[in-house]
Amino acid sequence: MFEVEKIRTEFPILSRKVYGRPLVYLDSGATAQKPLAVIETVDRLHRELNGNIHRGVHFLSEETTTAYEAARARIADFIGAAEKEEIVFTSGATASLNTVAYAWGGRFVRSGDNLVVSEMEHHSNLVPWQMSAERQGAELRMLPFDDAGALRIDLLPSLIDERTRVVAVTQASNTLGTRPDLRPVIEAAHAVGAIVVVDGCQGAVHGGADVRKLDCDFYAFSGHKLYGPTGIGVLYGKRALLEQMPPFLGGGDMVDRVSFARTTYAPVPLKFEAGTANFIGAIGLGEAVRFVQRFDPAEVERHEQALLQYATERLSAIDGLRIYGTTPRKCAIVSFNVEGVNAYDLGMILDKLGVAVRTGQHCAEPVMTHYGVTGMCRASFALYNTPAEVDALAEGVARAVKMLK
């Protein structure tokens, strides 16, 4: 059985109280809490093994470098990369996606080309492509979703053509929970020679990824949503594409030889890791992956889906409440509003009851525009959440509605 109460003991923050009430943390879609294994690893690194990587011949440097590259290998295995050199460490998914937009887009996108981006994207997988289109003189096209939150795959033939260079799409929507079938998207893009850039921030946590099976060209996710440290992210890219891309940033550790006449660059992935890397964050992320790999993915999925179904039932019983995103297979995210109640006010009252949810646009303003709202409340579940916390959410929403209406 999935022993959620035992798992919760590994997350110290879940035992604390806020406003005199037990913390009910339902904002893992924004940032997940950290298990002791990650906290202790980061603490040990600061205390015992803080040496700059790839630069020194002394003990601390060599040991830290070994741990850093071991984390790269573990993460490559976790997402099914062909080799660890296809894993680039960045400061987060936003940095990963901007790297592709600037480095790949700057070299291969030209005036008259088009870039296709889904309507449900997080801003991090939309704004960099808007900027790329502006720089290169390309057209930005939107792949919409329907009111249930399903991506309009049927519109692909009208959007993707011989001038399409990039298709950017999420593996799992951070707002709607939708997990679109990416196979037809990737097949349509590859049929015209376009690349596919996948935002895996939620997908890496809810269901995981096999990038070779998926056959995406680039895949990005952040450590802090996967029970790891903040300030660390991953960019996966097919090696052939990474080889073709120029570096995004210049400086130490991404160079081979430097002179005033000419600089040559280090091989992938180091040519994309300029400066002193967040090696403690990377090693901490490797430990977070190790933590996740302790569990049967099918059991985690069943647990989260049970929470999602229960939350949907409890919230749907509240008069005037609407849930956004009702597609089958969605991940454990519930975004909602109550008629006549401001989402921000609702979130603030829930907070005073000890229930932490996200309120606002969730860095996905086009989704808000689609539904004609200015914001939503979002409860996002993780492997450490319980049915009792769903009850606390539903009871808190019902109480808040009585106060606000």
Order of alpha helices (4+ residues) and beta strands (2+ residues): alpha-beta-beta-beta-alpha-alpha-beta-alpha-alpha-beta-alpha-beta-alpha-beta-alpha-beta-alpha-beta-beta-alpha-beta-beta-alpha-alpha-beta-beta-alpha-beta-beta-alpha-beta-alpha
